[in-house]
Amino acid sequence: MNQSLYWIGVRESEISFIKNIFKGSITAYGSNKGNNIAFDKAHRYRFDCNLDNDQWFEFVNTSGERIIEEDPECCFMLYYSPDFKFYSPKIRERIIYTNDNEIIFLLESKIRTRIWLSSYVPLPPFYIMEGDKINLDLLEARFPGSDEFVVQADSSCSGKGTWLFNRETKANVLNRLQHTDLYSVSPYLRNSIPVNIHLIIYQEEVILLPPSIQIISNNSIFLSYKGADFISFRQIEYELRCKIEKYAKIIGNKLKNIGYRGVCGIDFILTQADAYFMEINPRFQGSTRFINQSLATASSNLSVQQLHKDSFINKQCSVELPVFHVDLSFYSYSLEKKMISRLKFLHSIQENNEHFVSCIDECLDWNIELHENSHLFELVFNRNIISISPENICIIHSNVDTNSEIIDINNWKTQLLKLKIMLFNHGARMSKRAIEYSLKIGGINHKEFAAVDITLQGIYINVPYGTEMSILSPFEIDFIDGGVYVLNYLDQKISIIEVRSEDPLGRRLNTQGFRFDEIAYLGNDRLRIYHRHSCFYKITGIACQFCDVDTNNKDFTLEDIKHVIDNYTNHEAIQHYLIGGGSNRFGDNFEKILDIVEYIKAKNKKPIGVMSTPPEDLKVLSRLLNAGVTEVAFNLELFDRSLAQKYMPGKGMIPLSMYDLAFKESVHLWGRNKVRTSFVVGLESRESLLRGVEFVCRIGVSPMLSLFKPIKGTLLSHLLPPSNTDVLRICLEVEDLCNKYGITLGPMCKYCEDNVLKLAT
């Protein structure tokens, strides 16, 4: 143990889970308390640490030399070894556990490193060009089929010096390039996943630590590092994970052979076919702290810094590494003037959610000078905050990504579809006084989909509430004087709204002990009648992986259903009925459904819809029509039938041909736009979804779009729906397809649009 070792780094939290190594620290951001000396507290401003700052280097030199005077035996360990050259001779001679300058110089050069390793591991195609030679026409000719490129300076960090180059950004990017400097230019691999892995290089051993998916923000020009998700890395296909390990070992051994020691990070890009090496970071990583946090849980004395130190002392690792996982993700927030209210809100969140671990802000003071892009804080989670889309891109949770907003909140009345999409994706919080008021009047309607029903400007929206991440939503439902609810966006009132209360009749029990709302659910203007309890596929273990239907084997009888229908017969809200819910076995003869239809029809003449799997015997359809059914729905949910079998192992086995036959016969019997099918947006690629929509529109079937909702406790709870921007794009493209074939996007009833991607026209 060296009591006189000091840390020189960016954040004080980098060593927060480390014991018995460091006596103190000099950091750009920190508490400036105890043995921490923090630049931001001393100078009363925070700067962008990805840019060189002479004041920072002077601060390190002054602070370090003062430490030397007080502690003549002190030494220093660097977070960022390449900064060695900026420190004074007195500091440099006391920096230990660092590599030779020549090795650092090699690895700091992205171009030299790529050329060196190009014979050993796969690399994406790249071209080395001087700044004044870079132009789009030349690149498009050199890389046929590509129209976007990544231009990277020879030395760059955390995205600084890395630009997205296309027709839209070219003027801005070219303005930033130095004419005679060399740059690496690669086609932009849009459908790819960025991955980082820590290595510890010993003289005779290479140790791999748990990898993470890097969260990269594409902010129109810069590709900047925003955080990491260790949990989501486990979503990656096993073969690709093995390739990461294989290529990392190869690179680690090459580093070992040239004499490199200690920690480094290797960045890869994963396509669906292979893993491509991108660069080596000869330093600690932004995600090192979270490996340390997990190591501290598994072993009280281990850290990446300890292993780094050990690699300079021993030929092989001298400690026994525990088997451990990093079950954390984090997102780093930097100052964006346009997002200041959103950033302040996220920073204010307290630890009152089981999936929100902490906010690390290095004692942030909002009253000091904060430079644009200066680091503010990190939110840390023990759940994933990204997922991998069907197109093989990273989706960042909308409540985590500050760039996910697609609406001008000052002009929201002309952008109602965008607002609805954002409410679906972000969900909403409820203020304390709104909750207290709702309880006084019987409670909010919160039965279906972990959501609340609101009415905003005549639009009905089923808004996620009480979900794992809704605590971070910018939307809040509040209750104000005058006895009304309002919807706020951060600190700005959007609109007065109505919030639907719980149906008191739904709480009533029948003689079998079933609540009425287990048999029938009262929506805005519709009574949905479940023809069975639970679902055949759920009970038999082949349920849809995104469904949270109860698995209770106990079933209610037809008489139970009739009893509930009787109690709702004269309910003033009911304008139509829907018979649906858990699915019967494919091939069921629909007798119970027919009995329910006939019973309703005998009591009133209101429209009746049926939602089910398609019948095997198409003669059932004419029987449904003759019994009084006014419309039918057979929900495909996923047009890609291989994905349907993966995510819906029971229903997914129903072939597309059966849907095709049922659709065509139903359109023949009921007519165009009287037959519907639902698609789940987010579980298959956009291209596949659009093919499915066109497939049904051509037949005369009205499509409905349901946004995927990750429901807690289901097998797909780790997946995320597409971004607001991507959802809007899909909505507009589906609308174009419907117009092309003269089909109306479903459903027809504006009250029933509350849970679908549609607005009444």
N, C-alpha and C positions, 0 to 999 in steps of 0.2 A: 504494500500500500504506500503510495506517494502522497503525503499530506500537502505537498507544495505544488501540485499540478493544478493549473488554471485553464479554463475553457475560454476560447475566443470564438464566438459564434454569432448567429443572427438573433436567436430568441433564447431567453433564459429557460423556457420550457424544454429546450432540447436536452437538458440534463436533469429534468425533474424526477425521473424514475431511476436515477443512478445513485448508488451508495458507495461511500468509501473510496472515491477516486479523486474528485475535484474539491479543492479548498475554496475556490471562488470562480467567478466568470466575468468576462467583459462581453457585452452583447449590444446589438443595435436597439433591440426592444427588451425591456425587462422591468423589474420592480424597483431597481436601484436601492434595494434593502438587503440587509445582511451582508453577504459577500458578493453581491451582484453589483456591477458598475454598468449602468445603462445609458446609452447615448441619447435616447429619446427623452429621458427624464432630465438629463443634464443640459441638453440644448433646446428642450421644449418644442421639438418637432420630430416627426417621423418621415423618413425618406424611402424611396423605392430601392430596396436592397439588391435588386437585380441589376442596378446601374452602379458603376463605380462612383464613389463619393470621397473626395479628398478629406473632407472634415471628419469622416468616419475613420479613415486610416490615421489621421492625426490624433483622434481621440483614443484609438487603440494604443498608439505609441506612447502618448502621455500617460494613460492609465496603466499600461503595462510597465513602464519605467518606474512609476510610483510604487507598483507592487514589488518590483525588483529591489528598490531601496528598503522597503519594509520587510521583505522576505528574500534575502540574498540567495536562498537555495531553490527558488521557484523555477518552474518550467511551464510551457504552454502547449496545449493541444488545439489544433485548428479544426473548425467545422469545414472550412473551405481552403484546402491546401494551396490552390493556385494563387491565393492572395499573399503567399509568403513573400513575394518580391516587393510588396508595397510597405512592408514593415521596416522599422529602423534596425540597424545592426544589433543593437542591444536586445531587441525582441527576437530577431531571427536566430541569434546564437542560442537562445533558450527554447526554441520550438523543437519539440521532439515528436517521435512517432510520425514522421512524414517522409515521403519518397524523394528521391533525387530529382533535381530540377529538370533533367533531360527526359526522364520518364513522364513527369507531369506535363512538360511541353509537348511530348508526343500525344498524350491522351487528351489534352486540351484542344488539340487540332482535330476537329471533326473529319476533315478531309484526309489527313495522314492516317488517322485511326481506321477509317473505312477502307482505304487502300491496303493497309497492312492486314486487315482481317478478311478481305474479300475472297481470299482463297480457302478460308476455313469454315465460314458460316454463310448462310444466305443473306444477301443484302437486296433491298429494293433497287431498281435501276436508278442510277444517278449520273449527273453530268457536272463537271467542274468548269465554272465560267467566271471570267472577270465581270465586275459589276456593270461596266458599260457595254458588255456584250449580251446581257440578258434581255431577251424580248420574247413575247408570246408566240409569234409566228414561227420563230426558229425552234422553240421548245415543242410546239404542237407537231412540227415536221419530224422532230427527233423522236418524240414519243407519240406515235399515232394512236388516236382514240382518247387522248388525255387533253383536257382543256383547263385544268387547275393544277398548280404546282406548289411545292414547298421550297422556298428559298431560305437557306440557312447559312449564316455567317460561319467562318471557320472556328470561331470561339463564341459560344453563346451559353446562356444559363436560364432555366425556368421559362423558356420561350422568348426571352429577349434576344433579338437577332434571328428569330425564326418567323417567317411571314408566309401567309397564304397569298399566292400570286395568280390572279385571273383577270378577266376583262374588267371587272368592277374595281379591283384593287390595284391595278397595274401602275397607275400614275402615283399613287401614294407610296407603293413599295419601291418603285424605281427612284423616287425622291430620297429614300433612306439609304440607298446603296452607295458605297464608295467605288469610284470608277475602276481603280486598279486592284482592289481587294478581290480575293478569290472567294467564291461561294459554291456550295453544293446545292444542286437543283434536282429534285425528284418529282415524279408525278404524285399528286395528292391521292393517297389511297383512302378514298372516302369510306368504304365499307371495311373498316379495320378497327382493331382494339389496341390501344397503347398499354404496354406492360413494363413494369420496373421490377428488378430483382436485386437484392443486396448480396454481395459476395464478401467474404473475409479471406484474403489471400495469405497463406503461410508459405514458408520456404518449401515445405513438403506436402502441403494439403490445401485444398480449396473447399471452403464451407459455403453452402447455399442457404440463405434464410428465406422465409416465406415471401412469395411474390405478391404484387398488388397490381390492380388495374389503375393506371394513371387517369386522372380526370383532367382533360385538356379543354380549355375554353377556346372556341373559335370566335373571337371577337372581331369579325369582319376582316381584319388584317393580321393581327398577332395570333399565334397559337401558344397560349400561355398555360402553365401548370397551375391547377387550382386545388389539387388534393389527390387522395388515393382511396381505393376501396379494396381491402384485403379479402372481404367476404365474397364479393362478386367474382373474384378470380376463380372461385370454385365452380362457377357456371360454365367456364370454358371447357370445351371438349377435352377429354382425357388425353387424346393423341397430341393435341397442341400443347397441353401442359407439359407433357413428356419432352416435346421438342424444346420448349423454353429451358428446361433443366439440362437437356443434352447440349444445347448451344452455349448456355451459360458456363457449363463445365469446360467446354473447349476454350472459350474466351478466358476463363479463369486460369486455365493451365498456361495459356500463352502469356498472360500477365505474370504468372509465377516465374516463367522461364526468363523474362526480361528483368526480373528483380523487383517487381512491384510487391508491396506488402500492405496489408491492412484492408480497410473497408473501401468498397467502390459500389457504384450502382450501374447496372446495364439496362438500357432501354431497348425494347423490342416493339415491333408492330406486328399484330396478328391478323392475317386474312383468314378466310375459311379454309385455305389450303395449306398455309405454312406460316412460320414465324420468321421475321426478318430483323436482323440486327440493325440498330440505329446509331447508338453512341454509348460511350463509357463515361461515367461521371466519377472522376478520381477524388471522391470526397464522401462525407456523410450525406444523407438524402433528407428531403423534407419529410419523408415518412419514417425516418429512423426512430423518432420518439415513440411511435406507436408499436414498433417491434420491442422497444425497451419496456413499454408498459405491459406487454404480454409476457415478456421474459420475467419481469418483476413478479408477476402472478405465479409463474411456474418455478422460478428460482430467485431468491432474494438478492443474490450477489452478482447476477449476470446482466450485461448490457452490451450493445454493439460497441460502445466505446471501450469496454473492458476487453472484448475480443480483439478489437483493433490494436490496443496496447499489447495484448498477449502475442499477436502475430509478429511484432517486432522483437520480442524477447525469446520466443520459443519457435522451434522448427515446425511443430505440430501443435494443435490446440491442447492446452494443458488442463482444461476443465471439461467436465462432462456436460454436454449440451442436453437439456431436457427436450422431450417431444412436446411441441407447443404449436398452437394455432393463433393467428392474429384475427380476432373476431371484432374488428373495428373498421370504421371508415371515417374520413374527415374531409371537410371542405374549407378552403382558406379564402377569406374575404379581404379584398383590397379596396382602397377608397375609389369610388366612382361618384363624382359630384351629382350626376343625374339620378343616382339610386340612394341618396343619402338617407331618406326616410325609411326605405326598406332595410338598409344596413343597420340603422339604429334599432329598428324593430327586432331584427334577428339577434342582434347583440343583447337585447334586453330579455330574451327568453330565459326563463329559469328552469331548473332541473326538476320538472314535474311531469315528465313523460318517461315511461320505462325504456324507450329506445333512444332517448336523448341523453348522452353521457355527460358532456360538459362543454363549456365555452372557454377556450384558452385565448386570453386577450393581452397577456403580458402587462397587466395593469393599464389598459388603454385609458387615456384621458382625452375625451372628445374636445376639450377646450384648447389643446395645444395645436400648433400648426401641423396639418396633415397634408402631405404632398399627394398629388394624384398617383394612384397605383401603389401607395405605401400600404404595407400590411396592417390590417386592423385586428382580426381575430380568426379563430378556427372553431367550427362546430364539430364535435366528435360524437359518433353514433356507434351503438353496438348492433346495428343492422345495416344492410346494404343501402346505399343512396344512389347507386346506379344499377342498371341492368343492361343486358345485351339484347338488342332488338333482333327480329328475324332477318334484318338486312345486315347484321353483324356490325352495328355501330353502338356506341355507348349512349344510353338515355340517362340523363341526370334528373333526379326527382325535381319536379317543378317547384316545390317549396324550398329547395336548397339552392337552385340556380337563380341568381338575381336577373339573369338575362332572358328569363322565360316569358316575361310579360309581352303580350301582343296587342294590347289595347291602349289607346290614349284615354286615360281615365277621365280627363276633362271633357271628352266628347263621346262618352260611352253609349249614349242613346242611339247613335247611328251604327253601333258595333255590337249589337246584342248577341249575335252568334258567337263572336269572339269572347264576350263576357260569359256566356253559358259554358263554352269550352274551358275557360279558365276556372270557373266554379267547379266543374267536374274534376279537373286535374288538381286544383289546389285544395278543394274542400273549404270548410269554414270553421272558425271558432265561435263560441258564444260567450258574451260577457257574463259576469256574475249576476248582474241585475236581470239580464234576459233569461237566464236559467231559473232564477228565483221566481220571476213572473210566470214562466211557463209551468212551473210546478203548482203554482196557485190555481191555474185554470185546467189542471188535469194532466200536464206533461206534454212534451212535443211528440209528434209521430216519428218514432225512431226505430220502427220494426224492420223495415226492409233496407238492405244494402248498407247498413251503418251510416245512415244519411237522414237529413231533415228535408221536408217538403216546403219550399218557399214559393211565393208568387211575387214576381217582380215585373212591374209594367205589363201585367196581363200574361206574363210568361211563367209557365210552371216548370220548376227545376228541382230535381232530387239531388241535394248538395251533400257530398260526403261530410260526415261530422263524427268526431270521436274516433277517427282512424289513427293509425300509428304516427302519421306525420302531419295531421291537420293542425297540430299545435303551432306549426310554422307558417300556416296560411296567412297571406296578407289580408284575407277577408274575415270580417267579424260581424256577427249578428248581435245587435245591441237593442236595448229597450229604453225608450226615452219618455220624458214627460209628455203627457197627452195620450198615453196608452197605446203607443204604436211601436212596432219593431222597425229597425232600420238596418240596412246593409252598409258597412263601412269598408273602404279599402285603405288599410293603414289608418292614417288620421283624417281621412277624407270621407265624408258621407256621400254615398252613391244614390240611394233611393229608399223611400219608405217601402217596406215589404210586408207580406203576410206570412206567418209561419203556421203550418197546419198542426192542430193539436191531435193528441192521441184519440183514436176512436174508442169511446167508453164501452160500446157494445162488444168490441173485440176482446175485452178482458173477461167477459162472462163465460162461465163454465157450463158444459152440458153434463148430462148424467154419466158419461163415460170419463169425465175428467179432462176433456179437451177444451182448451180455450177456443172461443169462436174464431179468433184470428189465426188459429192453426188450421181451420177448415175453410175460411173465407177471409180475404183481405180487402178492406175498403180503401180504394184509391181516391183520386180527386173526384171522379164522376163514375167510377166503375167498381163493381164487385167482382173480384177475382176469386173463383171457386176452385179449390184444390180437389181433384177427383180421387186423390190418394194421399196418404201421409208418406213422406219421404219419397224416394225414387228407387225404381227397380235396379238401376245401375249402381246407385250408392250402396244399397243393401248387399248386392252381389260383389262388391269390391272393384268395380270397373267404372267408377263415377268420373264425371268431368272434374279436372284438377283445379278448376277455378270456382267451383260451386261449394257453398256452405250449407246445403240442405241437410236437415237433421237425418241421422241414420236410424232413428227409432223404428223397430219392426212393428210396433203397435199401429194398427190402422183403424180409421173410423169407417163407419158403415154408410150406406146410402141413406138410411133413416137419419143418421147424424147430420148429413149434408142437407137433407130436406128441412130439418129442424132449424138450422142456421139460415137457410134461404127464407123460411117463413118469418123469422125475426127481422130480416132485412127487407122484406117485400115492399113495404111502404116507406122505405127510407128516402127522403127527399133528394139526397145527393146522387142516387144511382140513376144513371141514364142508359147504361148498358152493362152486359155481363161478359166475363171472359172465363172460360173453363180451361184450366191449365195447371202447371206446377210441376211436381216431380214426374218423370217419364215412366210410362209402362214399358214392359218388355216389347221389343219390336215384334210385330205379328199379333199383338193384342187386338181383340175384335171390337173394341170401343163400346161394349155394351153398357158399361157404367156411365160413360160420357153421354151416350144416347139417352139413358134414363134421366140424367140430370137436365139435359136440354129439354126433354119432354115435360119435366116437372116445372121448369121455369116458364115454358111456353104456355102451360095451362094456367099460370097465375097472372102473367102480363104479356104484353106484346113488345117489350123492349128488345133491342138487338142483342144477339148472342154470338160471341166469337169462340172458336176453339183453337188452342195452341198445343201442339203435340208433335211427336215424331211422326213421319209419314206412315200411313197404313200400308201393310203388305198386300191386303186385299183392297183394291181400289173401289170395289162396290160399296165399301163403307162410306165413301164420300157422298154418293147420291143419297144414302140413308141420312147422313148428317144434314144435307140440304133439305130433304123432305121433312125432317124433324123440326126445322126452324132455325138452323145455324145460318147466320148472315155473312160470316167471313171466317176464313181459316188461316192458320199460320203454321208452317213447318220450318223450324229454325235450323238453317245450315250451320250457322255460327262460324265455321271455318270452311272456306272453299278448298283450300289445300288439304286433301284427304289424308296425306301422310302425317301432317301436323294434327289433323283431326283425330287420327288414331293415337297419336302421342299424348295429346292433351285431353281427349275424350275417349278413352279406351273402349267404352261401351257404345255410346252413340256414334263414335267415329267409325265404327265398323259398318254402319249403314251406308251402302254404296251411293255414290252420286246419282247413279242411274235410277235408284228408287225415288230420290227427291225429284228428279227430272220427270218421271212418270206421274208422281203425285201433283207436281206443279201444273203440268199440262192438263191433266184431267180436272183439277180444281178450277183453273182458269176457264176451261170449257163449261163448267157447271155454274160458277159464280160470276165469271167475267173478269176482265182486266182490272187491276187495282183493288180487287176484293180478296186477293190471296197475298200473304206476306211471308217474309223470311227475314231473320235477324242475322247480322254479321257482327262479330266481335272485333272491334278496331284495336289492333295492337298485338294480336297473337300470330298473325301471319304477315307476310310482306305486303307493302302497299300495292305492288303489281298484282299479286295473287288476289287480294281483296277486290281490286277493280275488275279483274277478270270474272270473279264471282258475281259482282254486281251486274256486269254486262250480261252474264249468262242468264240471270233471272229476269232482268229487264226485257231481254229479247223474247222471253216466254210470255211476259205480261204480268209478272209477279212484282209486287212492290217491296223494295228492300228497306230494312230498318238498320240503323247504325247504333250499336251499343258500345260505348267506350269500355275497354277492359279495366276492371277494378281489382286491384290486389287485395283480397280479403284475408284478414288475419286467420291463421289456422288452416288455410288451404295449401295445397302443394305448390301453387303458383304465387304464393304471397310475396315471393322475392322479386317477381317481375314488375315492371313499371309500364304504364301506358305511354304512348308516344308524346312528344313535346306538344305544347299548344300550337306552335307553328305547323308541325306536321299533321296534327289533327285537322286544323283548319284547311290545309291543302287537300286532304282526303275528302272532307265534306264538300268542298267546291267541285272537285273532280267527280264525285258521285252525283252531285246535282246535275252536272253537265251530261252524264250518262243517262240519267232519268229523263232529262229533257229530250235527248236524242231519240229515245224510244217511246216518248209520250207517256211515261210512267210517273206517278206521284210518289215521292219519298215518304215512307210510312213512319208512324201511323197517321191516319186521317184525322183523328180526334186530338185537338190541341191540349186537352187535359192529360192525355196519355203520352204526350211528348216529354214528360218531366224527366224521363230516364234515357232519352235517346238524343242523338246529335241531329236535331232538327228544330226549326222555329216555324210556327204557324205563319202562313202568308196571308 
